[in-house]
């Protein structure tokens, strides 16, 4: 089966490429070109099937063309060594609980499945799997995880014991940092008080950027230059100061939407980052005195000539 990008600007991909690359060249998510209908017999017998049997039947509809039946069944059964019960919430309302895995996070399911699917392609010697070999002439894959939430622990556990795959967690915090220190592992960190969305210029963000081929020395030099400009006490010569004044005055006048609209396609994802950064950082339920105020701007991202007429 082939997989297309949700942005529809990248070539179709095989399952192996979609698994290994994660994101398409146009930064879109991969989706299967078709979603096969499950047979009526499946639904007629579903109450008599185990959770793993149900999962394998569904997985076969998506991956059966690319992974042989025996291997796919082993991947599914090895992934789902725990139950995911359907619990009644209200009349005709049920919820599927995905937090019964080893790290008590819903990401256990996806992380464990991906690890074993990646191992399958590694053993097959696929086109997109790294050809790097260790001293025993075995192929290896290195997985970098940069996270400030529970993704790191779920991914680390999901890949645990999967031969040929090594996981490096760039932001070990909480229990992860305790394990790293106990085992004498080298870690990369985010300084205290710096949230994940501000971490681009700390060791965690920089090593990921370096792996992507970005010149991090030039990146830091540019950041230092902007820091100097934005430290100017005279607001008339400080673009950040001036922007803050304009945004504040706009809010006082009821203009509560902040638009980031780059005109170059290469800057499109700066607008995505800005929308998340702005809302998460400045949206507040209470003020410093504890009073409920629900204040903050609504960020809107747009792209130059594509959106200027629709927005304005």
Secondary structure, DSSP 8 states (H G I E B T S, - for coil): --EEETTS-S--B-HHHHHHH-B-TTS-BEEES------HHHHHHGGGS-HHHHHHHHHHHHHTTTS-HHHHHHHHHHH--S---EEEEETTEEEE----STTSSTHHHHHHHHHHHHHHHHHHT-SSS---B-TTS-B-EEEEE--SSSHHHHHHHHTTT-TTEEEEESS--THHHHHHHHTT-------TT--GGGGGGSHHHHHHHHHTT--HHHHHHHHHHHHHHTT-SSGGG-HHHHHHHHHHHHHHTT--EEEEEESSGGGHHHHHHHHHHHHHHH-EEE-TTS-EEEE--EEEEEEHHHHHHHH-
